């Protein structure tokens, strides 16, 4: 099975690929604006607690399912319990929906980076990349989405080998670019106010920050998206799953914090608004870069960083969907990846056009009564409802049907390894995680 589906050539390659899946626009675009919109410090504390209590245990569960079954999510859940295939369907639906708008954000980042690198001067970025008043008009961001997806296709067409090689290049490049942006950001006059906002501000917190933090943990760590099960299915049996899980989650959380260090000091130093929302990275930051010394260089580095982060995550989501079509429908890889990337480009069109200037025929300010444009409604459904629901069902299947002792047996297949926290992990999967996730899910439906 491993020889037919492919496997990671090295532990480092797997860790970089899985960390790349986790480290995406969830860290560099979504985490800062969600933190900024929810008061800073208390949101950060809740996020870190959820990452430890839920993120790490759920990720370990998904990697274990993947390595045990050596199958894509739907067939993997079907193997551990005959009635669990529907959980795998959720795990495929989530990345499928996310990819209908994820490439748009990746395209924005690529567009911004190209504009900075080509002009080295201020550009009206919000009009250029989102409203589409330049280039191809309202189709401008759609074109950049197609380019972004073409790059995803070029990597995923080679399977595990292509993903591993790309991750070994992009992840170090991502970290180097992030450090460059941080150095410039923290050396600005008044930058200390950004750190105070992250670590001392207690104003602006509301109850809605709790479900937002959980949704962010699942989105950021690529949980319940099928990605970790798929990547786990390419693992060899001698990999230390708990150790790798902690390293991946640690890298992801570290990058999220570093993103805050890169963004908030600059925003506060230049008088920006940390509560801008989804426009923090793509509206406020370009204005900040435009006003600061060496801003064009910093802007180019930052948006190249966002592009690399988006790409490492996008290839994992495409791979999760492709693994399903390859394992279940017996399609060959080239056909699977090609058709999926084309379909994602087509479905991205209404998401992108729903964000154009209000009042046009394409605007979608109130999709299906949600009060949101299509883009925001899909994002909310996928990340705040579908991902936690998938995580909840995974915990129930592993904790009460497959049984934790069977999962622990797979975890301990690593030669000479004993899982010392198996009792704690078992209780978290059986009770703690389901109760917390269910509580947050209920609050989401109340919010709706």
Secondary structure, 3 states (H helix, E strand, C coil): CHHHHCCCCCHHHHHHHHHHHHCCHHHHHHHHHHHHHCCCHHHHHHHHHHHHHHHHHHHHHHHHHHHHHCCCHHHHHHHHCCCCHHHHHHHHHHHHHHHHHHHHHHHHHHHHHHHHHHHCCCCCHHHHHHHCCCCCHHHHHHHHHHHHHHHHHHHHCCHHHHHHHHHHHHHHHHHHHHHHHHHHHHCCCCCHHHHHHHHCCCCCCCCHHHHHHHHHHHHHCCCCCCHHHHHHHCCCCCCCHHHHHHHHHHHHHHHHHHHHHHHHHHHHHCCCCCCCHHHHHHHHHHHHHHHCCCHHHHHHHHHHHHHHHHHHHHHHHHHHHHHHHHHCCCCCHHHHHHHHHHHHHHHHHHHHHCCCCCCCCCCCCCHHHCCCCHHHHHHHHHHHHHHHHHHHHHHHHHHHHHCHHHHHHHHCCCCCCCCCCHHHHHHHHHHHHHHHHHHHHHHHHHHC
